[in-house]
Amino acid sequence: MSNTSTESWDGLLKNYLKAENLKADTEIFACVDVEVENNEMDLILERNEVKFVFSLNTTNKVFLKNNEIAAPKEVIGKKITLKKVRVFNPSLKKEVDGLRIERIE
């Protein structure tokens, strides 16, 4: 994770990837880094030189594990295809657009 301090905003503001960032129903991103902290895992993805943080839910973590990714760091350098899906948001009590990993290469 980036070093942060009270002297700068560097490392504090993140560009989180959302379903609305996808121009089509599926898109390919390059994984350039992985951050793991307190059982949470974020992929740092890049598309057209723009970086996004993609926070993984349990479904996406299990997908990676079941697709020959032996350790989180092994996803760095891979191409990740993301797909827009409808998911249930328990806090909103309704279905919303979400992202699911469809393929990794």
C-alpha positions in Angstrom: 0.0 0.0 0.0 1.2 3.5 -0.7 2.8 5.5 2.1 0.4 8.1 3.5 0.8 11.0 5.8 -1.1 14.0 7.0 1.0 16.1 4.7 -0.4 14.8 1.4 -3.5 13.2 -0.2 -1.2 10.7 -2.0 -2.3 7.2 -1.2 -5.6 8.3 0.4 -7.8 8.7 -2.6 -8.5 5.6 -4.8 -10.2 5.3 -8.1 -12.5 2.3 -7.4 -13.7 0.3 -10.3 -17.5 0.2 -10.6 -19.9 -1.5 -13.1 -20.6 1.9 -14.7 -16.9 2.2 -15.6 -17.3 -0.7 -18.1 -18.2 0.5 -21.6 -19.5 -2.9 -22.6 -20.9 -5.9 -20.7 -17.4 -7.4 -20.5 -14.0 -5.7 -20.6 -10.4 -6.8 -20.2 -8.0 -5.1 -17.7 -4.4 -5.8 -16.9 -3.6 -6.5 -13.3 -0.6 -4.4 -12.3 -0.6 -4.9 -8.5 -2.3 -6.6 -5.6 -2.9 -5.2 -2.1 -3.9 -7.5 0.7 -4.7 -6.2 4.2 -6.8 -7.7 7.0 -8.4 -10.4 4.9 -9.3 -7.8 2.2 -7.9 -8.1 -1.3 -7.7 -5.3 -3.9 -6.5 -5.7 -7.5 -4.9 -2.7 -9.1 -6.2 -2.9 -12.7 -5.2 -0.8 -15.7 -7.1 0.0 -18.9 -5.8 2.6 -21.4 -3.2 3.8 -18.9 -6.0 4.5 -16.3 -5.6 2.6 -13.0 -8.6 1.4 -10.9 -8.9 -0.4 -7.6 -11.1 -3.5 -7.8 -12.0 -4.7 -4.3 -12.7 -8.5 -4.4 -15.7 -10.1 -2.8 -15.6 -13.7 -1.8 -17.0 -14.9 -5.1 -14.2 -13.3 -7.0 -11.5 -14.5 -4.6 -12.8 -18.1 -4.9 -12.8 -17.7 -8.7 -9.1 -16.8 -8.7 -8.2 -19.6 -6.3 -10.1 -22.1 -8.4 -8.4 -20.9 -11.6 -4.8 -21.9 -10.8 -3.8 -18.8 -8.9 -1.9 -20.4 -6.0 -1.2 -17.1 -4.2 -2.6 -13.5 -4.6 0.7 -12.2 -6.0 0.4 -14.5 -9.0 -2.4 -12.5 -10.5 0.0 -9.6 -11.2 0.7 -9.4 -14.9 -2.5 -11.4 -15.9 -5.3 -10.1 -18.1 -8.6 -10.1 -16.2 -11.9 -10.1 -18.1 -14.7 -8.6 -16.0 -18.4 -9.0 -16.6 -21.3 -6.8 -15.5 -23.8 -8.8 -13.4 -26.8 -8.1 -11.2 -26.1 -8.8 -7.5 -28.2 -8.4 -4.4 -27.0 -5.6 -2.1 -28.3 -6.4 1.4 -27.8 -2.9 2.8 -29.9 -1.4 0.0 -32.2 -4.5 -0.1 -32.3 -4.5 -3.9 -30.4 -5.8 -6.9 -27.6 -3.5 -8.2 -25.0 -3.7 -11.0 -21.8 -5.5 -9.9 -18.6 -6.9 -11.4 -17.6 -10.6 -11.6 -14.3 -12.0 -12.9 -15.2 -14.0 -16.0 -11.8 -15.1 -17.2 -8.1 -14.8 -16.3 -5.2 -15.3 -18.7 
